[in-house]
Amino acid sequence: MSEIPSPAEFVGREPDERLLSEDLEQLPASVGRPHAPPPSQTRRRVVGAGATLTGLSLVVGALLVLLGVIEALSGGTNAAAVVAFLVGVLLIATHWGWVHVAELTANTLEGRASAEVLDEQRQWLATIEPYAHFEVSTAVEDDGSISIYSARHRPVACGERSFTFVREVEHREAHSSDEPAASVTERAEQLRREAALATERERERYEIAADAYRTALLGRADEEQRRLARRAASEALSGQINSNLREPPLVE
């Protein structure tokens, strides 16, 4: 099992957008999930309207052509008959255009909606901080036993300025189906409390490093300032650890 990375390694990094797609299952459950776009009926309605207009154009065009032909055969050559015939031919020739117009309109509307959803997802993603999360879950095995899984979601660097998470199962406990339900529940709750405490410790370690980084950076983005800021973050974290080591251990 890999060691827990130092929070100072991740200060200044941003969540990678892979956490919205292929790395979504690596995210801790406690941070939630991005807002999913509601199912839209826009495409179906727009395309349906395009199909209706296509049919109407074909029918109306055919009727106008027929009207013009009847007028011509009956000896009439008035301008209205000629116009009706030409308009009918035009409607028949272009009736499939409504389908393409409907598709383009639907794509445009969906693109705008997708852009709004993506913007909301990016705002949500920006709230995720790169520290280790510990979580507990249960699963029923084929033989009816219950397994309790203790997993760690640890941040990993990707690219130059971003991070993602990797989920690792640290421990698995198997409990027979004959074991009292209260006993299994109590054990799972105990592990959950331990996981919550471990996550809180990691959050505090990250906040100490991040606060020192932001203080040292002072809004300047050049690489030298970033290096000094990371050093300040590490020094702050080291000081906190040394302070904790000097404190007497807690007795329950």
C-alpha positions in Angstrom: 0.0 0.0 0.0 1.4 3.4 -1.0 2.1 6.0 1.6 -0.2 9.0 2.1 1.3 11.9 0.1 2.3 15.2 1.8 -0.4 17.9 1.4 2.4 20.3 0.5 2.8 18.4 -2.8 -0.7 19.4 -3.9 -1.2 23.0 -2.8 -1.8 25.2 -5.8 -3.1 22.3 -8.0 -6.6 22.3 -9.5 -8.9 19.3 -9.9 -8.5 17.7 -13.3 -11.6 17.6 -15.5 -11.1 13.8 -15.8 -12.9 13.7 -12.4 -16.1 14.6 -14.3 -15.7 11.6 -16.7 -13.4 8.6 -16.6 -12.1 9.3 -13.0 -15.6 10.0 -11.6 -15.7 6.6 -9.7 -12.4 7.4 -8.1 -13.9 10.4 -6.2 -14.8 10.0 -2.6 -18.5 9.6 -2.0 -18.4 12.3 0.6 -17.7 15.0 -1.9 -20.9 14.2 -3.8 -21.3 14.0 -7.6 -21.6 16.6 -10.3 -25.0 17.9 -11.3 -26.4 15.7 -14.1 -28.3 17.5 -16.8 -32.0 16.8 -16.7 -33.4 14.8 -19.7 -34.3 17.3 -22.4 -37.3 17.0 -24.7 -36.1 19.8 -26.8 -34.5 17.7 -29.5 -37.5 15.4 -29.9 -39.9 18.4 -30.1 -37.7 20.3 -32.6 -37.0 17.3 -34.8 -40.7 16.4 -34.6 -41.7 19.8 -35.8 -39.2 19.5 -38.7 -40.7 16.2 -39.7 -44.2 17.8 -39.6 -43.2 20.7 -41.8 -41.5 18.3 -44.2 -44.7 16.4 -44.6 -46.8 19.6 -45.0 -44.4 21.0 -47.6 -44.6 17.8 -49.6 -48.4 17.6 -49.5 -49.0 21.3 -50.1 -46.5 21.4 -52.9 -48.1 18.4 -54.6 -51.6 20.0 -54.4 -50.2 23.3 -55.8 -48.6 21.5 -58.7 -51.8 19.5 -59.4 -53.8 22.7 -59.3 -51.5 24.4 -61.8 -51.6 21.4 -64.1 -55.4 21.3 -64.0 -55.6 25.0 -64.8 -53.2 24.5 -67.7 -55.2 21.5 -69.1 -58.4 23.4 -68.8 -57.1 26.1 -71.0 -56.4 28.6 -68.3 -53.0 30.4 -68.4 -53.6 33.0 -65.7 -50.7 34.2 -63.5 -52.1 32.6 -60.4 -52.0 29.1 -61.9 -48.4 29.6 -63.0 -47.4 30.9 -59.5 -49.1 28.0 -57.8 -47.3 25.5 -60.1 -43.9 27.1 -59.4 -44.4 27.4 -55.7 -45.5 23.7 -55.6 -42.4 22.6 -57.4 -40.3 24.7 -55.0 -41.9 23.1 -51.9 -41.5 19.6 -53.2 -37.8 20.2 -54.2 -37.0 21.7 -50.8 -39.2 19.7 -48.4 -36.3 17.8 -46.9 -34.6 21.1 -45.9 -36.9 21.3 -42.9 -35.3 18.2 -41.5 -31.8 19.7 -41.7 -33.0 23.0 -40.2 -34.6 21.1 -37.3 -31.3 19.2 -36.7 -29.2 22.3 -36.7 -31.6 24.1 -34.4 -31.7 21.2 -32.0 -27.9 20.9 -32.0 -27.6 24.6 -31.2 -30.1 24.5 -28.3 -28.4 21.4 -26.9 -25.0 22.9 -27.2 -26.1 25.9 -25.2 -27.7 23.7 -22.5 -24.5 21.5 -22.4 -22.3 24.6 -22.0 -24.4 25.8 -19.0 -24.2 22.3 -17.3 -20.5 22.0 -17.9 -20.0 25.4 -16.4 -21.9 24.3 -13.3 -19.9 21.1 -13.1 -16.6 23.0 -13.3 -17.7 25.3 -10.5 -18.5 22.2 -8.4 -15.2 20.6 -9.3 -13.3 23.6 -8.1 -14.6 23.1 -4.6 -12.8 19.7 -4.2 -9.5 19.8 -2.3 -6.6 17.4 -2.7 -6.4 15.5 0.6 -6.9 11.8 1.3 -10.4 10.6 2.2 -11.1 7.4 4.0 -14.5 5.7 3.6 -16.2 2.5 4.6 -18.7 0.5 2.6 -20.3 -2.9 2.7 -21.2 -5.5 0.2 -23.1 -8.8 0.2 -21.0 -11.7 -1.2 -22.4 -14.7 -3.1 -22.4 -16.9 0.0 -24.5 -14.4 1.9 -21.7 -13.1 4.0 -21.2 -9.4 4.4 -17.8 -7.7 3.6 -16.8 -4.4 5.1 -14.4 -2.5 2.9 -12.2 0.3 4.2 -11.0 2.3 1.2 -8.7 5.3 0.8 -9.1 7.9 -1.9 -5.7 9.5 -2.3 -4.9 12.5 -4.5 -2.4 12.0 -7.3 -0.7 14.6 -9.4 -1.5 14.7 -13.1 -0.1 17.2 -15.6 1.7 20.2 -14.3 -1.1 22.0 -12.4 -3.9 19.4 -11.7 -4.7 16.4 -9.6 -7.1 13.5 -9.6 -7.9 10.7 -7.1 -7.1 7.0 -6.9 -9.3 4.6 -4.8 -7.5 1.9 -2.9 -9.0 -0.8 -0.7 -6.9 -0.9 2.4 -8.8 -3.5 4.4 -11.6 -6.0 4.0 -13.5 -7.8 6.7 -15.7 -10.8 6.1 -18.6 -11.4 8.4 -20.6 -14.6 8.2 -24.3 -14.5 7.6 -24.8 -16.3 10.9 -23.2 -13.4 12.8 -25.7 -11.1 14.6 -26.7 -8.1 12.5 -26.1 -5.8 15.5 -22.5 -6.9 15.8 -21.8 -6.3 12.1 -23.5 -2.9 12.2 -21.5 -1.9 15.3 -18.2 -2.9 13.6 -19.1 -1.0 10.4 -20.0 2.1 12.4 -16.7 1.8 14.4 -14.7 1.7 11.1 -16.8 4.6 9.7 -15.9 6.7 12.7 -12.3 5.9 12.4 -12.4 6.7 8.7 -14.1 10.1 9.4 -11.4 11.0 12.0 -8.6 10.0 9.6 -10.2 12.1 6.8 -10.5 15.1 9.2 -6.8 14.8 10.1 -5.9 14.9 6.4 -8.1 17.9 5.8 -6.5 19.8 8.7 -3.0 18.9 7.3 -4.0 20.2 3.9 -5.5 23.4 5.2 -2.3 24.2 7.2 -0.2 23.7 4.0 -2.7 25.6 1.8 -3.0 28.6 4.1 0.8 28.9 4.3 1.0 28.6 0.5 -1.6 31.3 -0.1 0.1 33.6 2.4 3.5 33.2 0.8 2.3 33.4 -2.8 0.6 36.8 -2.3 -1.0 36.6 -5.7 2.2 36.3 -7.7 2.4 33.4 -10.2 6.0 33.1 -11.2 7.7 29.8 -10.6 10.2 31.0 -8.0 7.4 32.4 -5.8 5.6 29.0 -6.2 8.7 27.2 -5.0 9.1 29.4 -2.0 5.4 29.1 -1.3 5.6 25.3 -1.4 8.6 25.5 1.0 6.6 27.7 3.4 3.7 25.2 3.2 6.0 22.3 4.1 7.6 24.2 7.0 4.2 25.1 8.4 3.1 21.4 8.2 6.4 20.3 9.7 5.9 22.7 12.6 2.4 21.4 13.2 3.6 17.8 13.2 6.4 18.6 15.7 3.9 20.4 17.9 1.6 17.4 17.9 4.5 15.1 18.7 5.4 17.1 21.8 1.8 16.8 23.1 1.0 14.0 25.5 -1.1 11.1 23.8 -4.8 11.1 24.3 -6.2 8.5 26.7 -9.7 7.3 26.0 
